[in-house]
Amino acid sequence: MDRILIDDLSARCIVGEEGWERTAPQEVRISLELACDLSAAGRTDRLGDTVNYAEVATTVRKYIEESRFHLIEALAEGIADTCLARFPVASVTVRLFKPSHLPGVAEFGVTLTRARAE
C-alpha cells in the first residue's frame, strides 16, 4: 500500500488533565501517515486522482483547534476517525506530541494506527 506523509503539523487546543492545561490552548504537533492507492495519480499527474494533502492538513488542524480533550490518546483517536471519515484512505497512523512541563522531558506523545472498517 502506498503512503502519503504529513509531518510536523502544528495546532493549538485544550488538552490535558491539570487545571492550568484547561485554561488556555497549547501547541500540539502531529504527523500523519495515510495508506492509499496512489497509482492512478502516478499515471495521470492529476490532483483529483490522489488525496489532497492540503485539504487533509486543513481539516485536521480545524478539528484539533475546535477540540477539547483530557487525554492526547482521545485527541489522536479523533484525528484518525476524522481522516478515515473524510478521505479515501485505507488506514491512518497518527503521531501526536504535546509539550511536557516535567523537568528533563521535552514532550509526551502517542502513536496509533486505525484502519477503515471492512
N, C-alpha and C positions, 0 to 999 in steps of 0.2 A: 504494500500500500504506500502511496506517495504521501508526502507530508508538507504542510505549509507551516512555517515557523514565524511567530511574532515574539520578539524578545524585548524584555525590559520596558514594557508599557507601564506607565505610572498614572495613578489616580488618587484622589483623596476621598476618604469615607470615615464614618464612625464604625470602629471595630475594636473590641476589647471588653474585658470584664471590669477593669478598675474604673472607679468613678471619674477620674481625670480623663480616661480614654473615651468616655461617653459624652464629654462636653464639647469637643472640637474635632473636626476631621483630621486624620493623619494620613500620610502618604503610604500607599502600598505599591509594590512592584509585582508585575505579572508577566510570565512567559507562557505562551500557548503553543501547542503542537497539535495541528488539526490533520487527521488522517482522511484523505480523499483521493479520488482518481483524477490525476492531472494530465492524463494522456490526451484528451481532446484539446485542452488549452495548449499543450506542447505542439500539437499538429496545426492548429488554426491560428495561434497567436492572438486570440480574441478574449477580452476580459469576460465576456458572457459565458465562456466555457470553463471558468475557474471560480473559486471562492474569492470575492473581492476583499483583499487584506485590509484596506482602509475601512471598509464597512464593518468588518469584524472588530477592528480596534475601536472604532467609534461606538459601536453597540456595547462592547464590553466596558469601556470607560463610562458610558452613561449608566449602565447597570450598577457598576461599583459606586459611582458618585451618588446614586439615589438609594443605596442600601444602608442598612444599619444592622450589624451583626455583633454578637458577643464573641464568636469564635471565627478564626480565619478558615477553619475547616468548613464551616457553613457558607462563608463567602465564596470559597473555591468551588464548592458543590453548586452554588447558584450560578457561577460563571460557566461551569461545564454544562449545566442544564440549559442556559441561555444559548450557548453555541450550538448545542445539539438541536434545539427547537428552531433556531433561526437560519441555520446554514446547512447545506447538503454535505455533511461530513459524517464519516462512519464512527469516529471516536475523537476525543479531545483529551489532551493532557494539560493540566493547569498546574503551574508552579507559582505560588504566591508567597511573598515575603512582606513582613511589616517590621519596622524598626523596633529594636529592643531598648529598654531603659535599664537593663541589668548591666552592671559593670562587667566588662570582658566579653559581652555578647553583642555583636553588631545587629543581627536580625534573627527573627523567628520565621519559619516557613513550613509550608506543606506542599506536597506534590500528590496529585490524584489523577487517575485516568478513568474516564467514563465512556461507554460505547452506546450507540443507538440501539434501542430495543429492537430485536428482530421480529 
